[in-house]
Amino acid sequence: MQALIAGLLVSAAAPPAVAPVTPLFASDAPIQLTIQGPIAALVRNSERAPTTTAATLSLAGSSEAHAIRLTPRGITRLKKEICGFPPLRVEFAQPPAATSLFLGQRRLKLVTHCRSAAGFQQHLLLEYAAYRIFNLVSPISYRARLATVNYVEPNGRNATTRYGFFIEDTDDLARRNGFREAMVGDRIPSAQLEPRQSARLALFQYMIGNLDWSMRAGPLGEGCCHNSRLLAGASPLKVPVPYDFDYSGLVDAPYAVPPDKYKIGSVRKRVYQGYCRHNGEAMAAAAEFRAARPSVEAMFGQIPGMEPKTRKGALDYLARFYSDIATDASMQSLVLKSCVG
């Protein structure tokens, strides 16, 4: 079913794949691994002076072991008042062998558990689910691989086991869809965005209740775009791809607040931020989202560690989205009414 939907969704924005999926992201099956190194020191110094730390990564059930370098990353989640454990960048000291699950990987983002409380495990799994949802409605999307990560000090003590997930590298995402990463400044005009993918992205962000993004602008001097990347191909139009969903209503992280400009009280409140010029494509995207609903709902039942209460809350939240897009009339009156001119 998933393969059928993905095939139906390929449009002019998605040329035939020209590179295979790397082994790490060729499956959704969770993996287990151990990261051993001075984790406590890395966490303690992550906000004050984030540095690169040598460690090892071992894959459970195999003889794979890799020398790696760990670097704390991020902006909000790097702050101690937000997260007690930072997101990490994992860099392989040597190219993994041809038989390795990590073949082709050089640097990977690892999304971590933020805090040790059990509830933060659920927030992480919901953010992972957001990546999986967009996989189901657009082939031009970051793949994610869920992992159970055992963090161990060099002396083997103070082990902590938590869920995490790796995010596909942008270059790999681009290559398997026949694109390259676009090189642009801090912002581009909305007229330069590929309409079909842009409409999908905007409707997806509405679906998960996310306002912490832009597909055409980034912070001054930091390049485009905020929590999304632009891909380029033969067409002059740029293809946006979203990431980083912890501020969404679906995830509902304790620290998540709406951007000030929206004047709403909760990230659970949905506001559509797609461009009015893409309203026709948004109508078509709504039909795709409706078709994908059974696969989306089934996916939530496949995520290990997600508690029944968390799953039910997520599906109830998404059900309200499906009600909003149930018909062309409701799509027009409830969603597209707030499109951006």
Buried (B, 14 or more C-beta within 10 A) or exposed (E): EBEEBBEEBBBEBBBEEEBEBBBBBEEBEBBEBBBBBBBEEBBEBBBEEBEEBEBBBBBEEEEBEBEBBBBBBBEBBBEEEBBBBBBBBBBBEEEBEEEBBBEBBEEBBBBBBBBEEEEBBBBBBBBBBBBBBBBBBBBBBBBBBBBBBBBBBEEEEEEBEBBBBBBBBBBBBBBBBBBEBBEBEBBBEBEBBBBBBBBBBBBBBBBBBBBBBBBBBBEEEEBBBBBBBBBBBEEEBBBBBBBBBBBBBBBBBEBBBBEEEEEBEEBBEBBBBBBEBBBEBBBBBBEBBBBBBEBBBEBBEEBEBBEEEBBEBBBEBBEEBBEBBEEEEEBBEBBBEEBEE
